[in-house]
Amino acid sequence: MEKQPTVVFHNVGQVYFPQSRVECHYSLTSDHRWSNSDWIGIFEVGCISRKQYHTYTWALVPEGYTEGTSVNCCALFHASYLPRPSAVEYQFIYIEKMGKLCARSRPFTFRAPKPLEELETLKEERGEEDGEEEDLLLVITKAQLLQSQLDESLKKQADIHLALDVAKEEAEKQKEDSRKARVAWELEREAMKQEISELRANMKHNCEILKKIEGNHKNVKYSQENLTSELSKLMVEKDESEQRIQELEEDIKVLNDREKEENSELERLKERVKKMSSQMKHDEEKRKCLQREYEAALVDVRGLQDRLEASEHVAESLRRELRELGIRQGHTNTELHQARLQVAQLTLQLSEENLVLREERANWTLEREAYKHAAETDANKLQDLSCEVRRKEEWLQEERMEREKIEVELGRERDCTRVLQSDSKRELQELKGGLRAAQKEREEQQAEKQELLIYILQLEQRWEVETESKEEVPTSLSPGSSSEDEENVSSASSRSILSSLFLSTPLERPHRAETPVAETPASDTQHLLPLSLCSEVVGSPMW
């Protein structure tokens, strides 16, 4: 696949006039790497070397060009450097700084304009001083006309490009302004949303507060009924706590007795440990005595070994065997048996020697057997003593573990007694606080009851004044009907007054209403409500 060129030529004509300049239009793609050493030359078609150019010019780029972008460019060839008119075909060739050929244009020729065909007439108007106008006819070549038109179009194109750049800048500014306005609008919108959410949250909070207030109002109504039952429960709990305190005191006494018994037992264990330590010291002394006896026996054995070495000076071979037997003293009975067999073999080999050596060997065997027997008895004694010492140490360790367990149990029981005592004290303090609070509430209830009685007396006085004023009003009805109406009116007014009273004040506890009548002053007994009115109030609904 053929590689795409990085430079492309545009608007290349078939014929150019050497009397006017030539414009070469080309485009640089994004893959092209432009350099200020790039150049464009006019070559004959079929040229072999890049040195065969007729003329050249530098390949320029517009200002602000950045590498890696596509751009349209234009190069100018002046008329003085163009080739003469002929039938030879030429072409534009773009060459980079390294001498590499990047693009070729289509072929074109240079020829002179014909005298009549290439001339154009232009009419120009000139103004005279007297105001008359005069028309002038100008004859120019068509190339010059086209060149002038091309210059004008290029100027217009440049102006259009400038206007386009200005329009792009204004569009970018408008986009930036719109973006900023949108950001500000988004911020304002978020603030409004946050404010709306806060208002909704406040409204929800207020609704919850109203619901809580209504619930508290209902709870207050029900709590007034439950306080009496709580007081009775508190009294029962007080009795139970006092009984429990007595039981705890008895338990504390029992624990104190147990602690004394355990202390006495601990003392006995201490005495027992002292006895065991003294016995261990005695055993240790006994073991040291046995060890000294064992060392004396070892000394005797060494003396016997010296005697054996003195007897072995007779024969070098017998001396070696005796040394091996001395080294193998601590081996097992099997090794001793093998040694006896070897000694028997040696005695058979040395049977031809003198009788003195046989007698010395027999004495040596007897002494060795005695030493072996003594060593075995000492070893058995040491083993028995070590076993006894281990048993004593194990027994002492068990006694120490039992003592530690007893001490741990005593500590736990002491902690339990302390916890029980602290719990009983805390419960006593809580009961005392509850009794004080109940007593305080009872005093407050009595004060509220006194205020309620004063308020009832005031209402009774107002009711009497209203009844007196109603009796003074003349009526045209019959006496029976008027009395009934007055009774109805009085009962209705009393009910309304008392209902408003009970609605305005919260329900009192049942034990508040049980205050004796004797507590009220004697001067106020005449202002109490009539019994009939109280019965009507009791019979009428309060809510």
C-alpha positions as CSV (number, residue, x, y, z in Angstrom):
1,M,0.0,0.0,0.0
2,E,1.4,3.4,-1.1
3,K,2.2,5.8,1.8
4,Q,0.2,9.0,1.9
5,P,2.2,12.2,1.2
6,T,2.8,14.6,4.1
7,V,2.6,17.6,1.7
8,V,-0.2,18.3,-0.8
9,F,-0.2,20.9,-3.6
10,H,-3.4,22.8,-4.5
11,N,-4.7,25.0,-7.4
12,V,-1.7,24.3,-9.7
13,G,-2.4,25.8,-13.1
14,Q,-1.5,24.3,-16.5
15,V,0.0,27.5,-17.9
16,Y,1.9,30.4,-16.1
17,F,3.2,33.7,-17.6
18,P,6.9,34.5,-16.8
19,Q,6.1,38.3,-16.7
20,S,4.1,37.9,-13.5
21,R,4.9,36.2,-10.2
22,V,3.7,32.7,-9.5
23,E,1.9,31.6,-6.3
24,C,2.3,28.0,-5.1
25,H,-0.4,26.8,-2.7
26,Y,0.2,23.7,-0.6
27,S,-1.0,22.1,2.7
28,L,1.1,20.5,5.5
29,T,-0.6,17.4,7.1
30,S,-0.3,16.6,10.8
31,D,2.3,13.9,10.1
32,H,4.7,16.3,8.5
33,R,7.7,17.6,10.6
34,W,8.3,21.1,9.3
35,S,11.6,22.9,9.5
36,N,12.8,26.4,8.5
37,S,15.2,24.6,6.1
38,D,12.4,23.1,4.0
39,W,12.2,24.6,0.4
40,I,10.1,24.3,-2.8
41,G,11.7,24.3,-6.2
42,I,10.6,24.4,-9.8
43,F,12.1,21.4,-11.6
44,E,11.7,20.1,-15.1
45,V,9.6,17.0,-15.4
46,G,11.8,13.8,-15.3
47,C,14.8,15.4,-13.4
48,I,17.0,13.0,-11.6
49,S,18.8,15.1,-9.0
50,R,17.5,17.8,-6.6
51,K,20.3,20.0,-7.8
52,Q,18.6,20.4,-11.2
53,Y,16.2,23.0,-10.0
54,H,15.5,26.1,-12.0
55,T,14.6,28.3,-9.0
56,Y,13.5,27.8,-5.4
57,T,12.0,29.5,-2.4
58,W,11.8,28.7,1.3
59,A,8.7,26.8,2.5
60,L,7.2,29.2,5.0
61,V,4.3,28.6,7.5
62,P,1.9,31.1,9.0
63,E,2.5,32.6,12.5
64,G,1.2,30.5,15.5
65,Y,1.8,27.2,13.7
66,T,2.2,24.2,16.1
67,E,3.8,21.0,15.1
68,G,1.4,18.1,14.6
69,T,-1.5,20.1,13.1
70,S,-2.7,20.6,9.5
71,V,-2.1,24.1,7.9
72,N,-2.5,25.7,4.4
73,C,0.5,27.7,3.1
74,C,1.6,29.8,0.1
75,A,5.0,30.3,-1.5
76,L,5.8,33.1,-4.0
77,F,8.1,32.9,-7.0
78,H,9.1,36.3,-8.4
79,A,8.9,37.0,-12.2
80,S,12.7,37.7,-12.6
81,Y,13.6,34.2,-11.6
82,L,11.0,32.3,-13.6
83,P,12.0,30.3,-16.7
84,R,11.5,31.6,-20.2
85,P,8.5,30.7,-22.3
86,S,8.9,27.3,-23.9
87,A,7.1,23.9,-24.4
88,V,9.1,22.3,-21.5
89,E,7.0,21.0,-18.7
90,Y,7.8,22.0,-15.1
91,Q,6.5,21.0,-11.7
92,F,6.7,22.1,-8.0
93,I,8.7,19.7,-5.7
94,Y,8.8,20.0,-1.9
95,I,12.1,19.0,-0.3
96,E,12.8,18.8,3.5
97,K,16.0,19.8,5.3
98,M,17.4,16.3,5.0
99,G,17.0,16.3,1.2
100,K,14.1,14.0,1.2
101,L,11.4,14.6,-1.6
102,C,8.0,15.0,0.1
103,A,5.6,15.8,-2.7
104,R,5.3,16.6,-6.5
105,S,2.7,18.8,-8.2
106,R,1.1,18.2,-11.6
107,P,3.1,19.5,-14.6
108,F,2.7,23.0,-16.1
109,T,4.4,25.2,-18.7
110,F,5.5,28.8,-19.1
111,R,4.5,30.6,-22.3
112,A,4.1,34.2,-23.4
113,P,0.7,35.8,-23.7
114,K,-0.7,36.3,-27.2
115,P,-1.0,40.0,-28.3
116,L,-4.7,40.2,-28.8
117,E,-6.1,37.4,-26.8
118,E,-4.3,38.2,-23.6
119,L,-5.0,42.0,-23.5
120,E,-7.8,43.5,-21.6
121,T,-9.3,47.0,-21.6
122,L,-10.4,48.8,-18.5
123,K,-12.4,51.9,-18.2
124,E,-11.3,54.5,-15.5
125,E,-13.3,57.6,-14.7
126,R,-11.4,60.8,-13.7
127,G,-13.0,64.1,-12.4
128,E,-11.9,67.4,-13.8
129,E,-11.7,70.8,-12.1
130,D,-14.8,72.2,-13.9
131,G,-16.9,69.2,-12.8
132,E,-16.9,67.4,-16.1
133,E,-16.0,63.7,-16.1
134,E,-13.6,62.0,-18.6
135,D,-13.5,58.3,-19.3
136,L,-10.0,56.7,-19.8
137,L,-9.4,53.3,-21.5
138,L,-6.5,51.2,-20.0
139,V,-5.0,48.3,-21.9
140,I,-3.3,45.7,-19.8
141,T,-2.4,42.1,-20.1
142,K,-4.8,39.5,-18.8
143,A,-2.2,38.1,-16.5
144,Q,-1.8,41.4,-14.8
145,L,-5.5,41.7,-14.5
146,L,-5.8,38.2,-13.0
147,Q,-2.8,39.0,-10.7
148,S,-4.5,42.1,-9.4
149,Q,-7.8,40.2,-8.9
150,L,-5.9,37.5,-7.2
151,D,-4.2,40.0,-4.9
152,E,-7.5,41.5,-4.0
153,S,-9.0,38.1,-3.3
154,L,-6.1,37.2,-1.1
155,K,-6.5,40.5,0.8
156,K,-10.2,39.7,1.2
157,Q,-9.3,36.2,2.3
158,A,-6.9,37.5,4.9
159,D,-9.5,40.0,6.1
160,I,-12.0,37.1,6.3
161,H,-9.5,35.0,8.3
162,L,-8.9,37.9,10.7
163,A,-12.7,38.4,11.1
164,L,-13.1,34.6,11.6
165,D,-10.4,34.6,14.3
166,V,-12.0,37.5,16.0
167,A,-15.4,35.8,15.8
168,K,-13.8,32.6,17.2
169,E,-12.3,34.6,20.1
170,E,-15.7,36.2,20.8
171,A,-17.4,32.8,20.6
172,E,-14.8,31.4,23.1
173,K,-15.4,34.4,25.4
174,Q,-19.2,33.9,25.1
175,K,-18.7,30.2,25.9
176,E,-16.5,31.0,28.9
177,D,-19.1,33.6,30.1
178,S,-21.9,31.1,29.6
179,R,-19.9,28.4,31.4
180,K,-19.2,30.8,34.3
181,A,-22.9,31.8,34.4
182,R,-23.9,28.2,34.3
183,V,-21.5,27.4,37.2
184,A,-22.9,30.3,39.2
185,W,-26.4,29.1,38.4
186,E,-25.5,25.6,39.5
187,L,-24.1,26.9,42.7
188,E,-27.1,29.1,43.4
189,R,-29.3,26.1,42.5
190,E,-27.4,23.9,45.0
191,A,-27.7,26.6,47.6
192,M,-31.4,26.8,47.0
193,K,-31.7,23.0,47.2
194,Q,-29.8,22.9,50.4
195,E,-31.9,25.7,51.8
196,I,-35.1,23.8,50.8
197,S,-33.8,20.6,52.3
198,E,-33.0,22.5,55.5
199,L,-36.5,24.0,55.6
200,R,-38.0,20.5,55.1
201,A,-35.8,19.1,57.8
202,N,-36.8,22.0,60.1
203,M,-40.5,21.3,59.3
204,K,-40.0,17.6,59.9
205,H,-38.3,18.4,63.2
206,N,-41.1,20.8,64.2
207,C,-43.7,18.1,63.4
208,E,-41.7,15.6,65.4
209,I,-41.5,18.1,68.3
210,L,-45.3,18.6,68.1
211,K,-45.8,14.8,68.1
212,K,-43.4,14.5,71.1
213,I,-45.3,17.2,72.9
214,E,-48.6,15.4,72.3
215,G,-47.1,12.1,73.4
216,N,-45.6,13.8,76.5
217,H,-49.1,15.2,77.3
218,K,-50.6,11.8,77.1
219,N,-47.7,10.3,79.0
220,V,-48.2,12.9,81.8
221,K,-51.9,11.8,82.0
222,Y,-51.0,8.2,82.3
223,S,-48.0,8.8,84.7
224,Q,-50.3,10.5,87.2
225,E,-52.3,7.3,87.4
226,N,-49.1,5.1,87.7
227,L,-47.4,7.1,90.4
228,T,-49.5,5.6,93.2
229,S,-48.8,2.1,92.0
230,E,-45.1,2.9,91.9
231,L,-45.2,4.2,95.4
232,S,-46.8,1.0,96.7
233,K,-44.2,-0.9,94.7
234,L,-41.4,1.2,96.3
235,M,-42.8,0.4,99.8
236,V,-42.8,-3.3,99.0
237,E,-39.3,-3.1,97.6
238,K,-38.2,-1.2,100.7
239,D,-39.5,-4.1,102.9
240,E,-37.8,-6.6,100.6
241,S,-34.5,-4.7,100.7
242,E,-34.6,-4.5,104.5
243,Q,-35.2,-8.2,104.6
244,R,-32.4,-8.7,102.1
245,I,-30.1,-6.5,104.1
246,Q,-30.7,-8.7,107.2
247,E,-30.0,-11.8,105.2
248,L,-26.8,-10.2,103.8
249,E,-25.7,-9.3,107.4
250,E,-26.2,-13.0,108.4
251,D,-24.3,-14.1,105.4
252,I,-21.5,-11.7,106.3
253,K,-21.3,-13.2,109.8
254,V,-21.2,-16.7,108.3
255,L,-18.4,-15.6,105.9
256,N,-16.5,-14.0,108.8
257,D,-16.7,-17.3,110.8
258,R,-15.5,-19.2,107.7
259,E,-12.6,-16.7,107.3
260,K,-11.6,-17.3,110.9
261,E,-11.7,-21.1,110.4
262,E,-9.7,-20.8,107.2
263,N,-7.1,-18.5,108.9
264,S,-6.7,-21.1,111.7
265,E,-6.3,-23.9,109.0
266,L,-3.8,-21.7,107.2
267,E,-1.8,-21.4,110.5
268,R,-1.8,-25.2,110.9
269,L,-0.6,-25.5,107.3
270,K,2.2,-23.1,108.0
271,E,3.3,-25.1,111.0
272,R,3.2,-28.3,108.9
273,V,5.3,-26.6,106.2
274,K,7.9,-25.6,108.9
275,K,8.0,-29.2,110.1
276,M,8.5,-30.4,106.5
277,S,11.3,-27.9,105.9
278,S,13.1,-29.1,109.1
279,Q,12.7,-32.7,107.9
280,M,14.0,-31.7,104.5
281,K,17.0,-30.1,106.1
282,H,17.7,-33.3,108.1
283,D,17.3,-35.4,104.9
284,E,19.7,-33.0,103.2
285,E,22.3,-33.5,106.0
286,K,21.8,-37.2,105.7
287,R,22.3,-37.1,102.0
288,K,25.5,-35.1,102.5
289,C,26.9,-37.7,104.9
290,L,26.1,-40.4,102.4
291,Q,27.8,-38.4,99.7
292,R,30.9,-38.1,101.9
293,E,30.9,-41.8,102.5
294,Y,30.6,-42.3,98.8
295,E,33.6,-40.0,98.2
296,A,35.6,-42.0,100.8
297,A,34.7,-45.2,98.9
298,L,35.8,-43.5,95.7
299,V,39.1,-42.7,97.4
300,D,39.5,-46.4,98.4
301,V,38.7,-47.4,94.9
302,R,41.3,-45.0,93.5
303,G,43.8,-46.6,96.0
304,L,42.8,-50.0,94.7
305,Q,43.3,-48.7,91.1
306,D,46.8,-47.5,92.1
307,R,47.6,-50.9,93.5
308,L,46.3,-52.5,90.3
309,E,48.5,-50.2,88.2
310,A,51.5,-51.2,90.3
311,S,50.7,-54.9,89.7
312,E,50.3,-54.3,85.9
313,H,54.0,-53.1,85.6
314,V,54.9,-56.8,85.2
315,A,53.5,-57.2,81.7
316,E,52.5,-54.5,79.2
317,S,49.7,-56.5,77.7
318,L,48.1,-57.2,81.1
319,R,48.4,-53.5,81.9
320,R,46.4,-52.5,78.8
321,E,43.6,-54.9,79.7
322,L,43.5,-53.7,83.3
323,R,43.3,-50.1,82.1
324,E,40.4,-51.1,79.8
325,L,38.7,-52.8,82.7
326,G,39.2,-49.7,84.9
327,I,37.6,-47.5,82.2
328,R,34.7,-49.9,81.8
329,Q,33.7,-49.8,85.5
330,G,30.4,-48.0,84.9
331,H,29.2,-50.3,82.1
332,T,26.4,-52.8,82.5
333,N,26.6,-56.4,83.8
334,T,26.9,-57.8,80.2
335,E,30.1,-55.7,79.6
336,L,31.4,-57.0,83.0
337,H,30.8,-60.5,81.9
338,Q,32.6,-59.9,78.6
339,A,35.5,-58.4,80.6
340,R,35.6,-61.6,82.8
341,L,35.8,-63.7,79.7
342,Q,38.6,-61.6,78.4
343,V,40.4,-61.9,81.7
344,A,39.9,-65.7,81.6
345,Q,41.4,-65.8,78.2
346,L,44.4,-63.8,79.4
347,T,44.9,-66.1,82.3
348,L,44.9,-69.0,79.9
349,Q,47.5,-67.3,77.8
350,L,49.6,-66.4,80.8
351,S,49.2,-69.7,82.5
352,E,52.7,-70.6,81.6
353,E,54.1,-67.6,83.5
354,N,55.1,-67.8,87.1
355,L,52.7,-68.4,90.0
356,V,53.4,-65.0,91.5
357,L,51.6,-63.3,88.8
358,R,48.6,-65.7,89.1
359,E,48.4,-65.1,92.8
360,E,48.5,-61.3,92.2
361,R,45.8,-61.6,89.5
362,A,43.6,-63.6,91.8
363,N,44.0,-61.0,94.6
364,W,43.2,-58.3,92.1
365,T,40.0,-60.1,91.0
366,L,38.9,-60.4,94.6
367,E,39.6,-56.8,95.3
368,R,37.8,-55.8,92.1
369,E,34.7,-57.8,93.1
370,A,34.7,-56.2,96.5
371,Y,35.0,-52.8,95.0
372,K,32.2,-53.5,92.5
373,H,30.0,-54.8,95.3
374,A,30.7,-51.7,97.4
375,A,30.1,-49.4,94.4
376,E,26.8,-51.1,93.7
377,T,25.6,-50.8,97.3
378,D,26.6,-47.1,97.3
379,A,24.8,-46.5,94.1
380,N,21.7,-48.2,95.5
381,K,21.8,-46.1,98.6
382,L,22.2,-42.9,96.5
383,Q,19.3,-43.9,94.3
384,D,17.1,-44.6,97.3
385,L,18.0,-41.3,98.9
386,S,17.3,-39.4,95.6
387,C,13.9,-41.1,95.2
388,E,13.1,-40.2,98.8
389,V,14.2,-36.6,98.2
390,R,12.0,-36.4,95.0
391,R,9.0,-37.8,97.0
392,K,9.5,-35.1,99.7
393,E,9.8,-32.4,97.0
394,E,6.7,-33.5,95.3
395,W,4.8,-33.7,98.6
396,L,6.0,-30.2,99.4
397,Q,5.0,-28.9,96.0
398,E,1.5,-30.4,96.5
399,E,1.3,-28.7,99.9
400,R,2.3,-25.4,98.3
401,M,-0.3,-25.7,95.5
402,E,-3.0,-26.6,98.1
403,R,-2.0,-23.5,100.1
404,E,-2.2,-21.3,97.0
405,K,-5.6,-22.6,96.1
406,I,-6.8,-22.0,99.6
407,E,-5.5,-18.4,99.5
408,V,-7.1,-17.8,96.1
409,E,-10.5,-19.1,97.4
410,L,-10.1,-16.9,100.5
411,G,-9.4,-13.9,98.2
412,R,-12.5,-14.6,96.1
413,E,-14.7,-15.0,99.1
414,R,-13.4,-11.7,100.5
415,D,-14.1,-10.0,97.1
416,C,-17.6,-11.5,97.0
417,T,-18.3,-10.2,100.5
418,R,-17.0,-6.8,99.6
419,V,-19.2,-6.7,96.5
420,L,-22.2,-7.8,98.4
421,Q,-21.6,-5.2,101.1
422,S,-21.2,-2.4,98.4
423,D,-24.4,-3.6,96.6
424,S,-26.3,-3.6,99.9
425,K,-25.0,-0.1,100.7
426,R,-25.9,1.2,97.2
427,E,-29.4,-0.3,97.4
428,L,-29.9,1.3,100.8
429,Q,-28.8,4.7,99.4
430,E,-31.1,4.3,96.4
431,L,-34.0,3.4,98.6
432,K,-33.4,6.4,100.8
433,G,-33.2,8.6,97.7
434,G,-36.5,7.1,96.4
435,L,-38.2,7.7,99.8
436,R,-37.0,11.3,99.9
437,A,-38.2,11.9,96.3
438,A,-41.6,10.3,97.1
439,Q,-41.9,12.4,100.3
440,K,-41.0,15.5,98.3
441,E,-43.6,14.7,95.6
442,R,-46.2,14.1,98.3
443,E,-45.4,17.6,99.8
444,E,-45.7,19.1,96.3
445,Q,-49.1,17.3,95.8
446,Q,-50.4,18.6,99.1
447,A,-49.4,22.2,98.1
448,E,-51.1,21.7,94.7
449,K,-54.2,20.4,96.5
450,Q,-54.4,23.5,98.7
451,E,-54.1,25.7,95.6
452,L,-56.9,23.7,94.0
453,L,-59.2,24.1,97.0
454,I,-58.6,27.9,97.0
455,Y,-59.4,27.9,93.3
456,I,-62.7,25.9,93.9
457,L,-63.7,28.4,96.6
458,Q,-63.1,31.3,94.3
459,L,-65.2,29.6,91.6
460,E,-67.9,28.9,94.2
461,Q,-68.0,32.6,95.1
462,R,-68.3,33.6,91.4
463,W,-71.1,31.0,91.0
464,E,-73.0,32.4,93.9
465,V,-72.7,36.0,92.6
466,E,-74.0,34.8,89.2
467,T,-77.0,33.0,90.7
468,E,-77.9,36.1,92.8
469,S,-77.8,38.2,89.7
470,K,-80.0,35.8,87.8
471,E,-82.6,35.7,90.6
472,E,-83.0,39.4,90.4
473,V,-83.9,39.4,86.7
474,P,-87.7,39.4,86.2
475,T,-89.2,36.6,84.2
476,S,-92.7,36.1,82.7
477,L,-92.6,32.3,83.0
478,S,-94.4,30.3,85.6
479,P,-92.8,29.6,89.0
480,G,-92.3,25.9,88.4
481,S,-90.8,26.4,85.0
482,S,-88.6,29.2,86.3
483,S,-87.3,27.1,89.1
484,E,-86.5,24.2,86.8
485,D,-84.8,26.5,84.4
486,E,-82.7,28.0,87.2
487,E,-81.8,24.5,88.4
488,N,-80.8,23.5,84.8
489,V,-78.9,26.8,84.3
490,S,-77.2,26.4,87.7
491,S,-76.3,22.8,87.1
492,A,-75.1,23.6,83.6
493,S,-73.0,26.5,84.8
494,S,-71.6,24.5,87.6
495,R,-70.7,21.7,85.2
496,S,-69.1,24.0,82.8
497,I,-67.1,25.7,85.5
498,L,-65.9,22.5,87.0
499,S,-65.2,20.9,83.6
500,S,-63.2,23.9,82.7
501,L,-61.4,23.6,86.0
502,F,-60.6,20.0,85.5
503,L,-59.6,20.5,81.9
504,S,-57.3,23.4,82.8
505,T,-55.5,21.5,85.6
506,P,-53.9,18.1,85.1
507,L,-55.4,15.0,86.8
508,E,-54.3,14.6,90.4
509,R,-53.2,11.4,91.9
510,P,-55.8,9.4,93.8
511,H,-54.0,9.8,97.1
512,R,-54.1,13.6,96.7
513,A,-57.9,13.6,96.8
514,E,-57.8,11.7,100.1
515,T,-56.7,14.7,102.2
516,P,-58.9,15.1,105.4
517,V,-61.4,18.0,105.5
518,A,-60.0,19.0,108.8
519,E,-56.9,20.5,107.0
520,T,-59.0,23.3,105.5
521,P,-59.5,26.3,107.8
522,A,-62.8,26.6,109.7
523,S,-63.5,30.0,108.3
524,D,-63.7,28.5,104.7
525,T,-66.1,25.6,105.4
526,Q,-69.1,27.7,104.7
527,H,-67.8,28.4,101.2
528,L,-67.7,24.7,100.1
529,L,-69.8,23.5,97.2
530,P,-73.2,22.0,98.0
531,L,-73.4,18.1,98.1
532,S,-75.9,18.1,95.2
533,L,-73.6,20.1,93.0
534,C,-70.7,17.8,93.9
535,S,-72.8,14.7,93.0
536,E,-73.8,16.3,89.7
537,V,-70.2,17.1,89.0
538,V,-69.2,13.5,89.8
539,G,-72.0,12.1,87.7
540,S,-71.2,14.3,84.7
541,P,-68.5,13.4,82.2
542,M,-65.2,15.3,82.7
543,W,-63.7,14.9,79.2
